[in-house]
Amino acid sequence: MDPTFLSAKRQAALIRKGTIGARELLDHYIARVERLDSRINAIVVRDFDRARKHASALDSNRAKGPTGPLHGVPMTIKESFDATGLPTTWGNPVLAKHKAKADSITVARYRQAGAVLFGKTNVPLNLADWQSFNAVYGTTGNPWDPTRVPGGSSGGSAAALAAGLTGMETGSDIGASIRNPAHFCGVFGHKPSYGICPQTGHAIFDNIDELDMAVVGPLARSADDLAIGLDIMAGWDGTESAWQLKLPAPRAKTLAGLRVAIMQVHPCSDVEHEMQAELEKLGKFLRKQGAKVSLTARPDFDLAEGNTLYIEMLRATTAVGLDDAGAERWLKARNAITAKTPPYVAQMATGISLTHREYLQRNERRQRMIREWDKFFQNWDVLLTPQAASPAFPHDQAGERHERTIEVNGARVPVTDQMFWAGLASFYLLPGTVAPLGLSKSGLPYGVQILGGMYQDRTTIEVAKLLEKSWRAFTPPPGWE
């Protein structure tokens, strides 16, 4: 049996049975990395020797029983997570020589769960793009078409999974940085509800405060693996002794009776017609399975206003590392806004220059919107949406991200328009799971975003499991089998 594209859950089961050894499986992936990774440049930090020692030790101690749910599974992790002795640069040349002195809490928990970490995967500069290129490690390509992007900022993570170069992965997300790569590469990804997965050891310049809207979460080739990854990552980090987590059980275990709202497109972001059509086709399929489906149900507030607030508060949050000169430049840009200023640039300049009072006023409006989402998810179990406006687009590294465009339905549109789909989970602190939805006419994958109520992570993952079994599972890109 070729273990390359098996789920991590299945791989761990084979190791526990003795069908394959942890060292044998690790060497299988290492051989693939050495033979194939040059085609996409996904695994940019390699720790093969220590991983081999770890895997061999697991094999030697097999009689003592499994160490955890991922016992012996070889995994890589996004470069931005600290792992003892390995570089953590965030793709930033200023940090090119920085090496972590300790494991992040995420890496430590995966090791405790039995995973064998053997490398780290590529990211964009400071995790701030939907492409994955930087001056430290270079450019990562999409295994479905290396001339196209794998997404970002967890682009190397999703590319490595899709190419069969690793067994499990984990990323981070504040603007679809887990969900967007999963969509572009045809894998599964989960953005958890805000605050349930601690981020200690995942911060540029060793900051310790967790940013508003930022989360860490799993990527995988199966929804079962997302559930395992979430269980490993979520829960108290040891700094707040009264804090406990008990996520609700999935609202449904079958498609029959599931209450599904679907949003195919929105004025804030056009979506490729074939992706819209596939969502409508999925809705018809769900109805035949006994689900209650609506193409019109929405929360009772202006989503366009929410999108503007999202961009402003996102840019305010990510400006934490901006120096005084940079802040002053953006304040001048805000004061120079006119009717001709591109909307995203105006939102960005406004957000970066918000006063504390202005930020709190916007957050008050957000909290009222979150309450409307709570009401919406009393009547609907999930909302299905596109994750992005199109399948993976060609590499484009010219200028700043907000200056670039992509083609959607034959027209050039700002790449940042599709931040709308990112914000539906991020801004309102909701869980969002991406599962494969279909293949474009050009042979590129695209995914569906499954949104649920706050802390309904097990529901969105469960729906991904149901769709995996009945609609579409992960399929390897051609030429990587």
ABEGO torsion letter per residue (X at the ends): XBAAABBAAAAAAAAAAGABBAAAAAAAAAAAAAAAAAAAGABABBBAAAAAAAAAAAAAAAAAEBAEAABGBBBBBBAABBBBGBBBAGGBAAAAABBBABBBAAAAAAAAAGBBBAEBBBBBBGGBBABBBBAAAEBBBBAABAABBAEOAAAAAAAAAAAGABABBBBBBAAGAAAAAAAAAGBBBBBBBBGABBABGBBBGGBABBBBGBBBBBBBABAAAAAAAAAAABEBAGABAABBBBBBBBABABABGBBBBBBABBAABBBBAAAAAAAAAAAAAAAAAGBBBBAABBBBBBAAAAAAAAAAAAAAAAAAABBAAAAAAAAAAAAABBAABBAAAAAAAAAAABBAAAAAAAAAAAAAAAAAAAAAAAABABBBBBABABBBBBBBABEBAAABBBBBGGBBBBAAAAAAAAAAAAAAGBBBBBBBABBBAAGBBBBBBBBBBBGAAAAAAAAAAAAAAAABBBBBBBGAX
